[in-house]
Amino acid sequence: MLIFSAGAASPEKSVIQITTSSQQPSWDAPWRFDAVRRSSGTGFLISGRRIVTNAHVVSWAKQILVRRYQDPRPYAARVKFIAHDCDLAILEVEDERFFQGMEALDLGDLPPVRSPVVTYGYPAGGEQISYTRGVVSRIELQSYSHIGNRAYLAAQTDAAINPGNSGGPVIQDDKVVGVAFQGIPGLENTGFFIPTTLVKHLLKDVEDGRYDGFPQVGVRLVALQNPAYRRALKLPDDDLGARIDHIFDFPKTKELLRRDDVLLKAGGYNVASDG
């Protein structure tokens, strides 16, 4: 059972409704723009009077309005930092009145599989805040649909994550353990949230006033599971090691690695034979 301590502030008071007016360019004719589109999402307050949400919630936004819990008044917000690669953004509000009575939410750690969580947000279908309970089903690398070509750590939950929930906090033991960000069309009771390990990386990255992004190794790995090939390379039959099939144009990577090298460990972790 998930229990909030009696002395803790109600998390919903720090959960923020976001509405945007955005205009995206036409990719086959970039000098033209689509019609202005209105959409909504969710965010939450962290230390430093910063609002965390998803990059896709505020991408191409012409106007961003934020509303406090059970407060009809809209406040103007702007993007301070945006990280399209990991689908996160940090917003700021200049009006001091917006923060009256609000408390920043603390960031927790990666939650264990099978542990309970609660998602907070403003999904489509109503104006009031919504709460859904679920458990952490699994944690693994997932393709982030906003950028399309990058995969990062993501946690799956059976708590409902619907359009409008994006950017909302996933809470466990009074702390944020993730940011709701996507589902998979056609699958029921399947939603994903970004673990706080990525949020903390973003916050550390922007301390110097700019966002540099997540580093890339710059290699493409292929499985190394053929027994005869492993014997030819004098590798033990231990299901470890993947072959470097291609090196991208990263100068440091080209300096350190060669095509057909076998990668056995990365960052202290073993590399499995399937890459």
Buried (B, 14 or more C-beta within 10 A) or exposed (E): EBEEEEEEBEBBBBBBBBBBBBEEEEEEEEEEEEEEEEBBBBBBBBEEBBBBBBBBBBBBBEBBBBBBBEBEEBBEBEBBBBBBBBBBBBBBBEEEEBBEEBBBBEBBEBBEEEEBBBBBBBBEEEEEBBBBBBBBBEBEEBEBEBBEEBEBBBBBBBBBBBEBBBBBBBBBBBBBBBBBBBBEEEEEEBBBBBBBBBBEBBBEBBEEEEBEEEEEBBBBBEEBBEEEEBEEEEBEEEEBBBBBEEBEEBEEBBEEBEEEBBBEEEEEEEBBBEB
